[in-house]
Amino acid sequence: MAKKNAFYAQSGGVTAVINASACGVIETARNHKDKIGKVYAGRNGIIGALTEDLIDTTKESAKAIAALRTTPSGAFGSCRFKLKSLEQNKREYERLIEVFKAHNIGYFFYNGGGDSADTCYKVSQLSETMGYPVQAIHVPKTVDNDLPITDCCPGFGSVAKYIAVSTLEASFDVRSMAKTSTKVFVLEVMGRHAGWIAAAGGLAEEQGIPVVILFPEIEFDQKKFLAKVSAMVEKHGYCSVVVSEGCHYPDGKFLAEQGTRDAFGHAQLGGAAPVVANMVKEALGHKFHWAVADYLQRAARHIASKTDVEQAYALGKSAVELALKGQNAVMPTVERISDKPYKWKVGVAPLSKVANVEKFMPRNFITPDGFGITEKCRAYLTPLIKGEDYPPYKDGLPQYVQLKNIAVAKKLAEFKI
Amino acid sequence: MAKKNAFYAQSGGVTAVINASACGVIETARNHKDKIGKVYAGRNGIIGALTEDLIDTTKESAKAIAALRTTPSGAFGSCRFKLKSLEQNKREYERLIEVFKAHNIGYFFYNGGGDSADTCYKVSQLSETMGYPVQAIHVPKTVDNDLPITDCCPGFGSVAKYIAVSTLEASFDVRSMAKTSTKVFVLEVMGRHAGWIAAAGGLAEEQGIPVVILFPEIEFDQKKFLAKVSAMVEKHGYCSVVVSEGCHYPDGKFLAEQGTRDAFGHAQLGGAAPVVANMVKEALGHKFHWAVADYLQRAARHIASKTDVEQAYALGKSAVELALKGQNAVMPTVERISDKPYKWKVGVAPLSKVANVEKFMPRNFITPDGFGITEKCRAYLTPLIKGEDYPPYKDGLPQYVQLKNIAVAKKLAEFKI
């Protein structure tokens, strides 16, 4: 096998640990210099490939690459851009091949969620459909935890830990205030269709906190919800509500919509928390506080889960190893061996079975009344938030690395997306 | 001096480190058993004194009390309740004396902010006005950092660290997304009248982040604000906005009001972030994300500042020492000796000069354009967020202590507030 270069890019919403996967990919490739040439990173995801805006990662020191492991966000820039099908947009695929050829790229590592798995799958078919030999491996990443086959997705464990810790802390706060002031605290969390992140708020129950969860998987029933909150406040003097941004009425209408849509056509949500809080105030008269975690939750590297960081790195590493074994159109996965003690290993899934499939919370992870998590869910979640993996600090702030991101000289004509 | 018992209570909004002050008070009192009898904590602040709902802290193990140092929120419950003046409500003062007498209380430690300092000051005058000998010492606590005389207030350093870290992390996130998606991230922070918390967001600039800050001290000018954001996005491709909940128009109207008021008559705010975000979207067309940190910021013991924890403990300890020296109507303070290296010592302030005085950001801590912090402000803030002081964890969650909070047997008739 002639020595080829590799392309790596980050896609979709970034996470606290996507750079740990980048670290895994780059460090592993550097350990196989006999087989893999340079790793070129796409500036802003696949757009970097289309526009020939490649970053030469060989210009970064070993120390800088190692520091990616403790740095949140996408070090090379991410994008929200989904390749159309070959029939709909042959021009873009031809351009990709042109860029790959110009820079001798034979490996394509794409680090993203469901939509990105679809892009990666399309690229993996280029050998067959367009006659250009490229091995495309998807590195899973999504805070939403909604990819199929893999037991969990890198990025999720850390956001789950953030939400569990934040729910616990804010609940301690509202409990302190409940006698004369705030009785209900509402936290809005991410998760358009799947309630995995919201479920993590339920882990605060471990320490006796009354938590009411509003999942996207359960149609919102205002009357039942208010009765639940009322009962909780009656019993405990206070309660916390964790509401998923994707929580919706039976007709599909979200509790709150900002009205804007992202590049994939998804509604951009936000603002369910104040809606829920006001509902409680009007019906029950309880004073409330609400928070919307938004980016804070998925960027919170300072409270990342050790399990998550290790898995993010391991799957980046495995992606390169799968490529070296000649694989194409696959994604390394987390396979759970046991809950307690938590044991897992790296598996592999065909991209054809990953792309465009969403994994929702199983109904038996949600309590019969629809407002809490079951023991089964708790057993699933707990290992994923386990362990702390603190970044280094200087003068009170985490020392996150910023790469030089030096561009590779362009060889081709400009391309308009 | 005959041996008297002590009363300790927590008041107002709780913080990540108010329990560290409680720990300082109780551990120090336990070290002076020859002079101080039992420490009784008021359940839910001063309300516990009025209703004779006292918690016997001697029932708690040394281990449990030590764990208060790493536990956020108010372990004995807090309250939003301000004593009226003696002329307006003599009945409550008489009741306090009745309870103090019944339980042989000679020391009154009140842990709170500006309103609580006023309550503490009123109690300190009971010796003179009502002939009952009691020494009242105020232990400062407020995330708002708006108490006078003291260089800073316990509780502030940790919320400042949380906001600085969160702004940094979310800004890394928006920078990753800016090419094809979100360009402006808006974070709403606490601070009704003083912009200290918002200022902490400016510390993210240390790592090259473009941050626009909206202070309550600077009247909001929409045109200037939008021009600033536009220039930042033009230059950096993205920017972060940190908006104080107290940010308001020249006529005093807040950017967003929920319309409800707390027990002190303050408007309960929230929702400035979506207002600002939509403003940016409409005027500049930039895609946005927004977060409201609310309780998450002041409860975030997981990312507490070491400086803050140490000061919170030290001032609790000093309060007891001041009492043992026979002082009354005072508050221990932080006196800064130098910025770099950061050195400080405990000072003391008369409560007559603390009660009902608010300390705002000096104008020279804010840049001339009103949207940033100066080097002077940075030199002030940096030592306050310095150092990490992580709580212990188990199964991925911080192990926060929950006390037994056993009530002292009542001796008096019921009292209606």
Chai-1 contact restraints between the chains, C-beta under 6 A:
chainA,res_idxA,chainB,res_idxB,connection_type,confidence,min_distance_angstrom,max_distance_angstrom,comment,restraint_id
A,V14,B,D173,contact,1.0,0.0,6.0,A-B,restraint_1
A,V14,B,S176,contact,1.0,0.0,6.0,A-B,restraint_2
A,N44,B,K179,contact,1.0,0.0,6.0,A-B,restraint_3
A,P72,B,E169,contact,1.0,0.0,6.0,A-B,restraint_4
A,P72,B,F172,contact,1.0,0.0,6.0,A-B,restraint_5
A,S73,B,F172,contact,1.0,0.0,6.0,A-B,restraint_6
A,S73,B,D173,contact,1.0,0.0,6.0,A-B,restraint_7
A,S73,B,S176,contact,1.0,0.0,6.0,A-B,restraint_8
A,G74,B,S176,contact,1.0,0.0,6.0,A-B,restraint_9
A,G77,B,S176,contact,1.0,0.0,6.0,A-B,restraint_10
A,G77,B,K179,contact,1.0,0.0,6.0,A-B,restraint_11
A,S78,B,S176,contact,1.0,0.0,6.0,A-B,restraint_12
A,S78,B,M177,contact,1.0,0.0,6.0,A-B,restraint_13
A,C79,B,K179,contact,1.0,0.0,6.0,A-B,restraint_14
A,C79,B,T180,contact,1.0,0.0,6.0,A-B,restraint_15
A,R80,B,T180,contact,1.0,0.0,6.0,A-B,restraint_16
A,R80,B,S181,contact,1.0,0.0,6.0,A-B,restraint_17
A,F81,B,T180,contact,1.0,0.0,6.0,A-B,restraint_18
A,K161,B,G396,contact,1.0,0.0,6.0,A-B,restraint_19
A,A164,B,L397,contact,1.0,0.0,6.0,A-B,restraint_20
A,V165,B,H302,contact,1.0,0.0,6.0,A-B,restraint_21
A,S166,B,L296,contact,1.0,0.0,6.0,A-B,restraint_22
A,E169,B,P72,contact,1.0,0.0,6.0,A-B,restraint_23
A,E169,B,A299,contact,1.0,0.0,6.0,A-B,restraint_24
A,E169,B,A300,contact,1.0,0.0,6.0,A-B,restraint_25
A,A170,B,Y295,contact,1.0,0.0,6.0,A-B,restraint_26
A,A170,B,L296,contact,1.0,0.0,6.0,A-B,restraint_27
A,A170,B,A299,contact,1.0,0.0,6.0,A-B,restraint_28
A,F172,B,P72,contact,1.0,0.0,6.0,A-B,restraint_29
A,F172,B,S73,contact,1.0,0.0,6.0,A-B,restraint_30
A,D173,B,V14,contact,1.0,0.0,6.0,A-B,restraint_31
A,D173,B,S73,contact,1.0,0.0,6.0,A-B,restraint_32
A,D173,B,Y295,contact,1.0,0.0,6.0,A-B,restraint_33
A,D173,B,A299,contact,1.0,0.0,6.0,A-B,restraint_34
A,S176,B,V14,contact,1.0,0.0,6.0,A-B,restraint_35
A,S176,B,S73,contact,1.0,0.0,6.0,A-B,restraint_36
A,S176,B,G74,contact,1.0,0.0,6.0,A-B,restraint_37
A,S176,B,G77,contact,1.0,0.0,6.0,A-B,restraint_38
A,S176,B,S78,contact,1.0,0.0,6.0,A-B,restraint_39
A,M177,B,S78,contact,1.0,0.0,6.0,A-B,restraint_40
A,K179,B,N44,contact,1.0,0.0,6.0,A-B,restraint_41
A,K179,B,G77,contact,1.0,0.0,6.0,A-B,restraint_42
A,K179,B,C79,contact,1.0,0.0,6.0,A-B,restraint_43
A,T180,B,C79,contact,1.0,0.0,6.0,A-B,restraint_44
A,T180,B,R80,contact,1.0,0.0,6.0,A-B,restraint_45
A,T180,B,F81,contact,1.0,0.0,6.0,A-B,restraint_46
A,S181,B,R80,contact,1.0,0.0,6.0,A-B,restraint_47
A,F185,B,Y295,contact,1.0,0.0,6.0,A-B,restraint_48
A,H289,B,D294,contact,1.0,0.0,6.0,A-B,restraint_49
A,H289,B,Y295,contact,1.0,0.0,6.0,A-B,restraint_50
A,A291,B,V292,contact,1.0,0.0,6.0,A-B,restraint_51
A,A291,B,D294,contact,1.0,0.0,6.0,A-B,restraint_52
A,A291,B,L296,contact,1.0,0.0,6.0,A-B,restraint_53
A,V292,B,A291,contact,1.0,0.0,6.0,A-B,restraint_54
A,V292,B,V292,contact,1.0,0.0,6.0,A-B,restraint_55
A,D294,B,H289,contact,1.0,0.0,6.0,A-B,restraint_56
A,D294,B,A291,contact,1.0,0.0,6.0,A-B,restraint_57
A,Y295,B,A170,contact,1.0,0.0,6.0,A-B,restraint_58
A,Y295,B,D173,contact,1.0,0.0,6.0,A-B,restraint_59
A,Y295,B,F185,contact,1.0,0.0,6.0,A-B,restraint_60
A,Y295,B,H289,contact,1.0,0.0,6.0,A-B,restraint_61
A,L296,B,S166,contact,1.0,0.0,6.0,A-B,restraint_62
A,L296,B,A170,contact,1.0,0.0,6.0,A-B,restraint_63
A,L296,B,A291,contact,1.0,0.0,6.0,A-B,restraint_64
A,A299,B,E169,contact,1.0,0.0,6.0,A-B,restraint_65
A,A299,B,A170,contact,1.0,0.0,6.0,A-B,restraint_66
A,A299,B,D173,contact,1.0,0.0,6.0,A-B,restraint_67
A,A300,B,E169,contact,1.0,0.0,6.0,A-B,restraint_68
A,H302,B,V165,contact,1.0,0.0,6.0,A-B,restraint_69
A,H302,B,I303,contact,1.0,0.0,6.0,A-B,restraint_70
A,I303,B,H302,contact,1.0,0.0,6.0,A-B,restraint_71
A,T382,B,D395,contact,1.0,0.0,6.0,A-B,restraint_72
A,I385,B,G396,contact,1.0,0.0,6.0,A-B,restraint_73
A,K386,B,G396,contact,1.0,0.0,6.0,A-B,restraint_74
A,E388,B,Y393,contact,1.0,0.0,6.0,A-B,restraint_75
A,Y393,B,E388,contact,1.0,0.0,6.0,A-B,restraint_76
A,D395,B,T382,contact,1.0,0.0,6.0,A-B,restraint_77
A,G396,B,K161,contact,1.0,0.0,6.0,A-B,restraint_78
A,G396,B,I385,contact,1.0,0.0,6.0,A-B,restraint_79
A,G396,B,K386,contact,1.0,0.0,6.0,A-B,restraint_80
